[in-house]
Amino acid sequence: MWIAQAALYGVLKGGRDVMKKLALKKSSIIEVLFFYTLLSLVLLLPDTKEAIGIFNGSGIYLPFIFIKSAIIYIAWTCSFKAIEKLPIGFYGLMDMSRVVITSLLSIILFGEAITLGKAIGMILVIDGLVMLNVSKNSFGGENVKLRYIILTLASCFANSCSEIFDKWFMRPETGITPAQLQFWYMLFLTVLYLLHIIIKRIKIDWRMIYKNYWLILLAVMFVIGDRALFNANRVGDVIPLTLLKQGAVIITILGGKFVFKEKNTVFKLLCAVVVICGIVVGIT
């Protein structure tokens, strides 16, 4: 069951990455980030009663959930800046760097066993990423600048730290439910982006909350995907989970081809196939 939930998250993540770029064509980065999180929080309001139940024994973890939210605040800020400027297919492949980072963190922090299959899987993932970056054909005249690659990698590192937190929170001994984690971290994240807007005195167009319909779709897909991911974290190990989630790359590459008319799709798919092979080997 957890494999299906992690795979569902991957499919929805790929779709969200494509929709993020579409949303950014209608709204500014901060508008998308704030309304995206706000709408997600609204969708989670039915879980308010359960969320408040965290004070019945698991309230000690709230400061750590806030830390996770702050990490996601940084990760999303970096990734949205990269998504706005990079070809989405290229971004999707670069985003898979988190496989290596998360796997290393899980081995160091959780003592997760590194089997031969997982090792081969990670090597194949790295090979796919190296193929993408060493071949000039993968760029094909597309707008790929070093600063946006660095932003993507910074986002990958921050997201990897967040994924480690997710696994830690979802241990049975914490007593935290997926609904509680999702509600509180979205509440904290919404507040962080609101403070960003207030402190920097950024003017936003509140009409975008209903005019930019991609925001609504993003919020729905995010809430469904994250709930599935948190449920999967209660059972699956970090490395297989991380590998499974990277199926999102197929969606982003195809989205880049058919939605944004990006080039060199065949080469990107070849890189993705190498990575997907690594995923299959890593979870079997």
C-alpha positions in Angstrom: 0.0 0.0 0.0 2.8 2.4 0.9 4.4 1.9 -2.5 1.2 2.9 -4.2 0.9 6.0 -2.0 4.5 7.1 -2.7 3.9 6.6 -6.4 0.7 8.6 -6.2 2.7 11.4 -4.6 5.2 11.3 -7.4 2.6 11.6 -10.1 0.9 14.5 -8.4 4.2 16.2 -7.7 5.1 16.0 -11.4 1.7 17.5 -12.3 2.2 20.2 -9.7 5.6 21.3 -11.1 4.0 21.8 -14.5 1.1 23.8 -13.0 3.4 25.9 -10.9 5.1 27.2 -14.1 1.6 27.9 -15.5 0.5 29.7 -12.4 3.7 31.8 -12.5 2.6 33.1 -15.9 -0.4 34.7 -14.2 0.9 35.8 -10.8 4.1 36.8 -9.1 6.2 34.2 -7.2 5.1 35.4 -3.8 1.5 35.5 -4.8 1.6 31.9 -6.0 3.4 30.8 -2.8 1.1 32.6 -0.5 -2.2 31.7 -2.1 -1.1 28.2 -2.8 -0.4 27.6 0.9 -3.4 29.5 2.1 -5.8 27.5 -0.2 -4.1 24.3 1.0 -4.7 25.3 4.6 -8.4 26.1 3.9 -8.8 22.6 2.4 -7.3 21.2 5.7 -9.8 23.0 8.0 -12.0 19.9 8.4 -9.0 18.4 10.2 -8.9 21.3 12.8 -10.3 19.2 15.6 -7.8 16.4 15.1 -5.0 18.9 14.7 -5.7 20.5 18.0 -5.5 17.0 19.5 -1.7 17.3 19.1 -1.7 19.1 22.5 -2.8 15.9 24.2 0.7 14.5 24.4 2.5 15.4 21.2 2.6 19.2 21.5 6.3 19.0 22.3 6.9 18.4 18.5 5.2 21.6 17.4 8.5 23.7 17.5 10.1 21.0 15.3 7.1 21.2 12.9 7.7 24.9 12.7 11.3 24.2 11.8 10.1 21.9 9.0 7.9 24.7 7.8 10.8 27.2 7.8 12.8 24.7 5.8 10.0 24.3 3.3 9.7 28.1 3.1 13.3 28.3 2.0 12.9 25.3 -0.3 9.8 26.6 -2.1 11.2 30.1 -2.5 14.3 28.7 -4.2 12.4 26.2 -6.3 9.7 28.7 -7.6 12.5 31.1 -8.7 14.1 28.2 -10.6 10.8 26.9 -12.0 10.0 30.4 -13.3 13.2 30.6 -15.3 14.2 27.0 -16.1 12.7 24.6 -18.7 10.3 22.5 -16.6 11.7 19.2 -18.0 15.2 20.2 -17.1 14.1 21.3 -13.6 12.3 18.0 -13.1 15.5 16.1 -13.8 17.7 18.3 -11.6 15.2 18.0 -8.8 16.0 14.3 -8.6 19.3 15.3 -6.9 17.4 15.0 -3.7 17.5 11.2 -4.0 21.2 11.2 -3.3 21.0 13.9 -0.5 18.0 12.3 1.3 19.5 8.8 1.0 22.8 9.9 2.6 20.9 11.7 5.4 18.8 8.7 6.1 21.8 6.5 6.4 23.6 8.9 8.7 20.6 9.9 10.9 18.5 6.7 10.9 21.1 4.1 10.3 19.1 2.9 7.3 20.8 -0.2 5.8 22.4 0.4 2.4 21.7 -2.8 0.4 23.3 -3.7 -2.9 20.1 -2.9 -4.7 19.8 0.6 -3.0 23.4 1.3 -3.8 23.0 0.4 -7.5 19.8 2.3 -7.6 21.4 5.5 -6.3 24.4 5.0 -8.8 21.9 4.8 -11.7 20.1 8.0 -10.5 23.4 9.8 -10.3 24.3 8.6 -13.8 21.1 9.9 -15.2 21.7 13.3 -13.6 25.3 13.4 -14.9 24.2 12.5 -18.4 21.9 15.5 -18.3 24.5 18.0 -17.1 27.5 16.9 -19.1 25.8 16.9 -22.5 25.2 20.2 -24.2 22.5 18.5 -26.1 20.3 18.5 -23.0 20.3 22.3 -23.0 19.5 22.7 -26.7 19.6 26.5 -26.6 17.1 26.6 -23.6 17.5 29.2 -20.9 19.7 27.3 -18.4 21.8 29.6 -16.2 24.0 28.5 -13.3 22.2 30.6 -10.7 19.0 28.8 -11.3 20.7 25.4 -11.1 22.2 26.5 -7.8 18.7 27.5 -6.6 17.4 24.1 -7.7 20.1 22.3 -5.7 19.5 24.5 -2.7 15.8 23.5 -2.9 16.8 19.9 -3.2 18.9 20.0 0.0 16.2 21.8 2.0 13.5 19.4 0.7 15.7 16.5 1.7 16.0 17.8 5.2 12.2 18.2 5.3 11.8 14.6 4.1 14.0 13.4 7.0 11.7 15.4 9.4 8.6 13.7 7.9 10.0 10.2 8.6 10.9 11.3 12.2 7.5 12.8 12.8 5.7 9.7 11.4 7.3 7.3 13.9 4.6 5.5 16.0 6.2 6.7 19.2 5.6 10.4 18.4 1.8 10.0 18.4 1.5 12.5 15.5 -1.1 11.7 12.8 -0.6 12.6 9.1 -3.6 15.1 9.5 -1.9 16.8 12.4 1.4 17.2 10.7 -0.1 18.4 7.5 -2.4 21.0 9.2 0.2 22.5 11.5 3.0 22.7 9.0 0.7 24.4 6.4 -0.5 26.8 9.1 3.1 27.8 10.0 4.0 28.0 6.3 1.1 30.3 5.5 2.1 32.6 8.4 5.7 32.7 7.2 4.7 33.8 3.7 2.2 36.3 5.1 5.0 37.8 7.3 7.3 37.8 4.1 4.6 40.0 2.4 4.1 42.3 5.4 7.8 42.8 6.2 8.8 43.4 2.6 5.7 45.5 2.0 4.8 43.6 -1.1 1.6 44.4 -2.8 -0.4 41.4 -4.0 -3.5 41.1 -6.0 -6.1 39.3 -3.8 -8.2 38.7 -6.9 -5.6 36.1 -8.0 -6.9 33.7 -5.4 -9.8 33.0 -7.8 -8.6 34.4 -11.1 -5.5 32.2 -11.3 -7.3 28.8 -11.3 -4.0 26.9 -11.3 -3.7 27.8 -7.7 -6.8 25.9 -6.8 -5.7 22.8 -8.7 -2.2 23.1 -7.1 -3.7 23.2 -3.6 -6.0 20.2 -4.2 -3.2 18.1 -5.6 -0.8 19.1 -2.9 -3.1 18.2 0.0 -3.9 14.8 -1.6 -0.3 14.1 -2.4 1.2 15.1 1.0 -1.4 13.0 2.9 -0.5 10.0 0.8 3.2 10.7 1.4 2.8 11.0 5.2 0.8 7.8 5.3 3.6 6.0 3.3 6.2 7.4 5.7 4.6 5.4 8.5 5.7 2.2 6.9 8.2 2.6 4.1 12.0 3.3 4.5 13.3 6.7 3.5 15.5 5.5 0.5 12.8 3.5 -1.3 10.2 6.3 -0.7 12.6 8.9 -2.1 13.3 6.8 -5.1 9.6 6.1 -5.8 8.7 9.8 -5.6 11.0 10.6 -8.5 8.6 9.1 -11.0 7.4 12.7 -11.1 10.2 13.4 -13.7 8.2 11.7 -16.5 5.3 14.1 -15.9 7.5 17.2 -15.9 9.4 16.2 -19.1 6.2 15.4 -21.0 4.6 18.6 -19.6 7.6 20.5 -20.9 7.2 19.0 -24.3 3.4 19.3 -24.8 2.6 22.3 -22.6 5.6 24.5 -23.0 7.0 23.2 -26.4 10.4 22.5 -24.9 13.1 20.8 -26.9 15.3 17.7 -26.6 12.5 15.6 -25.0 14.0 12.3 -26.2 17.3 13.0 -24.6 15.7 14.1 -21.3 13.5 10.9 -21.4 16.6 8.8 -21.9 18.2 10.4 -18.8 14.9 9.8 -17.0 14.8 6.1 -18.0 18.3 5.6 -16.5 17.0 7.3 -13.3 13.8 5.2 -13.3 15.8 2.0 -13.7 17.7 3.1 -10.6 14.3 3.5 -8.8 13.2 0.0 -9.8 16.4 -1.6 -8.7 16.5 0.5 -5.5 13.1 -0.7 -4.2 13.3 -4.4 -5.3 
